[in-house]
Structures are given as C-alpha cells and as structure tokens.
C-alpha cells in the first residue's frame, strides 16, 4: 500500500482539497474576465467516497483488502448509509442486509443477531478494528466509519467463533472536522453529538478526534425511557514515514428499562391483540438495566520496506451490567398449566408469571493481543502475499448467582398489579468463566497469473477453558487443540469480475443450559462447524454486484424434552443451512444510489433424537428476506434527496416443532436529506419515517437460554436531525 494513502492525515484532506480547487476557480473567474483573458478549461475529477458503495474491508483477513479480491461474502455499511438511516443501534445498521435477523434483542437490553440462520455469540462475534470486544453492549456508532459483516465462518480471522458471521466496527481516524448534530423524534427524544478533530505538531504528525454524545431515550414501549452518554477519543501518531501508532478509547453508559418478550399461548398459538407499545410485567418500582462499557484499542505498524510490514495490536473490552428486571415467563400460577412439569410458555388464556430478576455486577472482560508480519514476494514464477502471526485472547466472566423470584401473575390483556418485590440479600460475586485462547496463523494469497489466485490459510488454536461454581470449584475444564483451515480459489476473467469458491472450518463455544433444565447453567464443550461457499462479484461502473451460494453444518444444541416433561440441554445431531445471497450497492444511475440484498435460506435439523424438531425449517429462520434502501437526488433542487426503503421477510417458525408460524411482512420506510449552507456553514437536515403504514409484525421469534420469546417490531416512528459542519 502506498505510504501516502496509509497516512490518515493525507487521506482525510483529499475531499477538502477538491473543494478548495473549486473555490479557487470561482474566485479567479471574475479576475480573468476583467483582464479579458481566456483561460483553458480545467476539468477536476475525483472519486465520490460518500456513498453506499464500499471497495475494501479488513474483516475478511488481516489487513484492508479490496472486496473484489476477498473470497467471502462481506457486507459493508458505510458512514453515509449509517447517517441517512440516523442509526443509533446495530439493528438499525444491519437491517440493510437480508442475511441478518434479530436473535433476542429486547428494547432496553443489548442486542444479538442471527446471520445465515445461526445466532452470533456475544463472547466472540463482535470486534472493533479487528480486535474482539464483549458483545454484551450496544456499541456507540458516533465514532464509527463503517460496519463490516463477514457472513459465514471466520475461524482463520478470529479462532473460536460462531458459524453465522463476524461483525467488525471500524473507527473514524483523526481529520480536520468540527461538527454538531442535534436530533429528536416523534416521541420527544433528545440527542446531541459533537465530532471534533485536527492535527498538531511541528510536522502535523499528531492527530486527535473526539466524539461525545448524550441521548434522552423516549422509547415507543411505554415505561421504558432511558438515557445514554458516549465519549470516544482517537489518536494517530506518524512517528516516521515508516511507523504509525493508532490508539482508540471509548466509554458508554446506558440505562433503560428492558421490555420482556411474549411467549406462545399454551405453547401452540401466537399471542392475540398485542401492541408493540405495551410493556409486559410492568412494575412501577422496577429499576432500569444499566450498562457501563469501556473499549480500548491500539495498533502499531512498522514498514520494513515497500513490501513488508509488521503490526502489533492489543485491546481490552469490559462491560458491567446491572440487570434489575420485572420479567414475564411461564405460567406456573395458572390452573390450566398445572399439569406441565415445565410450563415455559404463557397459558392458553394469556396468563403469565412475573419474576423479580436481579443480576447486578455482571462483568464481562475480553483481552486480546496479536502480532502479524505481512509482505509480498515472488517465487518460481508465483506471486505471494503472505501474512503470518500469533494471537492470545482471554475472556473472563464474573457474576453473582441470579435472583429470580416469582412475585405474582398477570394476563396479557390487562395491566398487572404492583407486587411486593424481593427484599432478601444478593448472592456473592464469583468467577464463572475463564477462557484462554492461543493461536498461530498464516494466510498466503498466491497469484498464478492475472486471472487465477488461490488463498490458503489456517489457524492452530489452543483453547483452555474453565467454568466454576459459586464455591470456586471447577465444574468443567476443557483443553483442546484444533487446526482451522481455509482454502479458496479465485478466477478473474476481467479486472472487475471475480468468481471464487471457499472451504472453511470453525470452532464455536458451547452453549449454556437454561435454568429450568436438569443440567441448569452447564456450559457445553466447543463444537466444530464447516462451510463451503461459491460466489461471484462484479464492479460495474459505480455499483458493486455480488452473489454467493453457501452451505454450513454445525452440531445441534438444544433443550431436549424428556419423557417426564423436563428438559436436558445437549449437543446431538446437526443443523445444516443452505442458502443463496444476492446484493447490489452503489449508484444505479447518476442520481440514484441503492443498497439492496436478498437471502434465501433452507435450514434443517437432522439426527437430533427428537423427530418433532426435524423435517422442516429451523426456528426463527425465514426462507426468504429482502431489503432495499434508496437515495434519489431530485433534479432542479440542489442538495435535496429522497430516501426510502422496504424490508421484507417471509414467515418463520416460532417453535422448534414447526407448529407455530409468524406471518410474512413488508415494512416501508421513507425520508429525505437536504444539504445546504447556513451562515457559511455546511448543514444537512435528515428526516426518516420508519414503518410508514404502522404494520404490526413479529420481528423476532427465536430462543434465548432455552426459552422461546416473541418480540414485535417497532410501530411508525419518525426522526429528524440537523448536522452543522463548522
């Protein structure tokens, strides 16, 4: 990579340079006319980097690589699209990818997702600048340049990980920027954010960028208002032409009551006459869920030559969750549920039990360090781009045994009474999990000629993991060595057309048994997954087109029903997901840019030992999803663009037996963006209206810790913002 482009200072000033040229031309024009001198025409051209099309991503390997040369299905959501969506949460970012659904993402709680039909894991599926963070947080987007999603296995990139995919947040680097954004919505929420940066030093070798935001959250779910504060700092030091140090720190505190999900009535029917605005299990004295998150990240890069460089990166991510919730679960208090050993559903009449749930000081911490050496060379007529390195990762979980006390019962059609809360002591905190992972990896891109490449890589993983009980006794100790290979073949008949095929192997952490199972809270051993994928990518003019066909296999983990009505959490059988993905991102015409995707997935379970769970689509995975976001610049009105989109989902099953099905739905969104100058300052107004026709639908019908939950989608919502650049 050219050293000039590697330096954030030069890269940040490129658009400003273009604007200055235009301004200079306007200033010189009157002078030229006065002198009656005709100057030759000068055409200034440059690439518009502010749109929805991305050209590279780092999530597919160990460095930023052109998407066209990456043999994987990668979705990149650019800063422009994040701003146009006025996104505050990852769900508002990933909704533009049809391969993504929600997997237990309640209002007021941290979110999780399902990709290609497999749920991501909070322990290993989320990264910032390539380093793993604790996923039990809603990461702030104010300092993010883009969000990258690698769909499918990522064993080479991260070792232990889920087969669905990997989310990587890329932070903004220092730039000469001064901006303020204010926003509100139809419920009266308030939002204020600042973005300030610049360079200093004798040679402008130091760069700083700070992002600060405060948000008053007025939720569409009643009684769940909250607030959020965010601050981040990015620091770049160009130590020499060959050495670069980059540091990032961000802190966020968030508090908001969480909204529990519904459960099936009698385990066989969807709830009736429900409203997304209603808070189940409302107790006037319940406390909000409070989350404090700190993410630290550093990277040092040194170039030994024009073709070889070394990098060392390290990170720490720490999240502390105080979870005090009034929770809706089951129907022990209903006479119609008396015969069930574990009635983990609402009664046929809509009755449910209320629980006082308390889990304060729930602390998750991820520490990671990685060293890599990357270079290019030729041997026996072949070109090589080689990356080798080592990594170490540790995750610890310190928590208390939860308090989960039934305090009363209610019905979904009425407001519950206020019940006496639990007033006993809290349990002591102890170390629940200590997981250490060490890896050695290599990745070699071999070019045979201009058309053919192969990418061969792998990671040797050593996993050393212990779980403990409240007395400090070891309940499980897993030591495992596994090699995770990845092999791909790329054919480029044209410089802007690539066809690829890839094989990958992954290792995933075992799941945790639900509290009502016979092996409650047991964490199962890791499982192996495998994937094959074939795809095609085509950059045509200013739009990127892609298609991918994949198949993923993983061991099936579930709460197996026993003959006596109880459940046991186990690994047995296999889940196989086969799918087709299509996407288009960029300018479809001179005035219209789009971000569009379609995903068709067939998800099946086999050999589970529970025939009722087999022979049909897996839970919470629709056979078809499609998303479209558009941006059309109106002719004749400079700076005004119309925004709009649609999200479609086919029906999906809400239980593992496949007996309950949510309906298909289509959600329409509209909006606008107006760019102008006020008192000499560039100003952008944005309006977004989501769910224009106020559609009622079930956005999430998945499981969490063995229980099935149903969450409704948001009603019609509107958001208005103004951004001023000084």
Secondary structure, 3 states (H helix, E strand, C coil): CCHHHHCHHHHHHHHHHHHHHHHHHHHHHHHHHHCCCCCCCCCCCCCCCCCCCCCEECCCCCCCEEHHHCCCEEEEEEHHHHHHCCCCCHHHHHCCCCCEEECCCCCCCCCCEEECCEECCCCCCEEECCEECCCCCCCCCCCEEEEEEEECCCHHHHCECCCCEEEEEEECCCCCEEEEEEEEECCCCEEEEEEEEEEECCCCCEEEEEEEEEEEECCCCCCCCEEEEEEEEEEEEEEECCEEEEEEEEEEEEEECCCCCECCECCCECCCCCCCCCCCCCCCCCCCEEEEEEEEEEEEEEECCCCEEEEEEEEEEEEEEEEEEEEEECCCCCHHHCCCCCCCCECCCCEEEEEEEEEEEEEEEEEEEEEEEEEEEEECCEEEEEEEEEEEEEEEEEEECCEEEEEEEEECCCCCCCCCCCCCCCCCEEEEEEEEEEEEEEEEEEECCCCEEEEEEEEEEEEEEEEECCCCCEEEEEEEEEEEEEEEEEEEEECCEEEEEEEEEEEECCCECCCCCCCCCCECCCEEEEEEEEEEEEEECCEEEEEEEEEEEEEEEEEEECCCCCEEEEEEEEEEEEEEEEEEEEECCCCEEEEEEEEEEEEEEECCCCHHHCCCCCCCCCCEEEEEEEEEECCCCCCEEEEEEEEEECCEECCCCCCCEECCEEEEEEEEEEEEEECCEEEEEEEEEECCCCCCCEEECCEECCEECEEECCCCEEEEEEEEEC
